[in-house]
Amino acid sequence: MRAVQLRAYDGKPESIAVVEMPVPRPGPGEVLVRVLASPINPSDLMFIRGLYGFKKPLPAIPGFEVNDFGVAQAVAGHAAA
């Protein structure tokens, strides 16, 4: 899968890259959602600058919302219908 990866909390364009990552497997009680589109909000811009109130360990995948642009792909390790 492709993901946007944050490598530093400095707000510089070179600190953000699109990378290939393995598709995660959902654990018990989890659902894997294929995200088709995701908005960028002011909170996301603050996060990549390190100004949001918390920081994830780097490298991190920024973003807090998916909205209605996702399709269930797997539920608790089983393929979705």
N, C-alpha and C positions, 0 to 999 in steps of 0.2 A: 504494500500500500504506500501511497505518497502522503507525506506529512510535512507541515512547516515546522522547522526545528529552530529554537532559540539557543544560541551558543554563548551569549553574554548579555547582561542587563545594561547595555550602554546606548540603546536606541539607534545604533549604526546599521545601515542596510546590510553590510557584510556580516553582521552577527546573526542574520536570519537566512536560512536556506531551505529549499524543498529537498527532502531526502526520501529514499526508499527504506521502508521498515517492514519487518514481518507483521502479518496480520495477527493481532492478539486473539487468544481463545478465551471466551467467557468462562468464569468460574461459577460455582453454585449460586443461584439467585441473580445472576447477571445476564445482560442481553448485549450482543454485539450489533451495532448499528452502522450500516454503510452510510457515511455522510456524503450527500451529493452537493451541498452548498452550505456555507456558513457565513454569517455576517461578521464584520469587523466593527467593534464598538469602541467608544472612548476608554472603557475599562481595559480592553485588549491593548490599546496603545500605551496606557499607563503601565500595564504589566510588563511589556517588552522593554520599557525604560527603567524598570525596577521601582516604580512609584505606586504600586497598587496596594500595598499593605502586607503582602506576603510574597515570598519568592519560592518557586519550585526548584529542586536541585537541577543543575544544568548538566547536559543539554535537556531542555524542556520543550514540550509541545504547548504553545500558547493557545488561548481561546476558551471561552466560557459558555458559548451557546451553539446549538445546532438548528433550532427552530423546527420547521416542518419539512426539512429537506433531507430526511433520512429514511432508510429502508431496513427493517429488521433482517439480519443475516443469519444469526444463530442465537439460540436461547439455551443457556446452561450447558453448552457443549453439543447441542443438537442442531442440525441444519433447520433453518426456518422454512415454513411451507410456502 
